[in-house]
Amino acid sequence: MADVDTSATQQSPNGLDGLAAALAQAWHGVLGFLPEEDSDFYDAGGTSIDAARIASLAAESTPDIEDLDVTLMTALLNEARFGDVRRLGLESIDRTRGSSA
């Protein structure tokens, strides 16, 4: 999958832009276009199988975070907006890494 440069890959306030980049790349690979913050999963034609594929691919960027794929898939299916999915994924990473410190 090619590297992508989109507003979604910019440095996040928490310094965790790797997930945003991986999520954008997975979205691009599965749905065929680069997401913007307000891109909607369902408006893009996303299905539950697409959500599983995007979540699985994106979660590979942080193998130390248990069940991140589940968090991302749930976020895609329930929240749908790319920016919200990214935010929820970053919050999950913060919680996991914060509790292990």
Residue pairs with C-beta under 8 A, 6 or more apart in sequence:
1 25
1 26
1 28
1 29
1 57
2 25
3 21
3 25
4 21
4 24
4 25
4 28
4 34
6 24
6 34
6 35
6 36
7 36
7 37
8 20
8 21
8 23
8 24
8 34
8 35
8 36
8 37
8 82
8 83
8 86
9 17
9 20
9 21
9 24
10 17
10 20
11 17
12 20
12 86
12 90
14 90
14 94
16 90
16 93
16 94
18 61
18 62
19 58
19 61
19 62
19 86
19 89
19 90
19 93
20 86
20 90
21 61
22 57
22 58
22 59
22 60
22 61
22 62
23 35
23 54
23 58
23 72
23 82
23 85
23 86
23 89
24 34
24 35
24 82
25 57
25 58
26 53
26 54
26 55
26 57
26 58
27 33
27 34
27 35
27 39
27 44
27 54
27 82
28 34
28 35
29 57
30 46
30 50
30 53
30 54
30 57
31 41
31 44
31 45
31 46
31 50
31 54
33 44
35 44
35 82
36 82
37 81
37 82
37 83
37 86
38 81
38 82
38 83
39 81
39 82
40 80
40 81
40 82
41 50
41 51
41 76
41 77
41 80
41 81
41 82
41 85
42 80
43 80
46 54
46 76
46 80
48 77
51 73
51 76
51 77
52 69
52 73
54 72
54 73
54 76
55 68
55 69
55 70
55 71
55 72
55 73
55 76
56 69
56 73
58 68
58 69
58 72
58 89
59 65
59 68
59 69
59 72
62 68
62 93
64 96
64 97
65 92
65 93
65 96
65 97
66 96
68 89
68 92
68 93
71 88
71 89
71 92
72 85
72 88
72 89
75 84
75 85
75 88
75 89
76 85
79 85
79 88
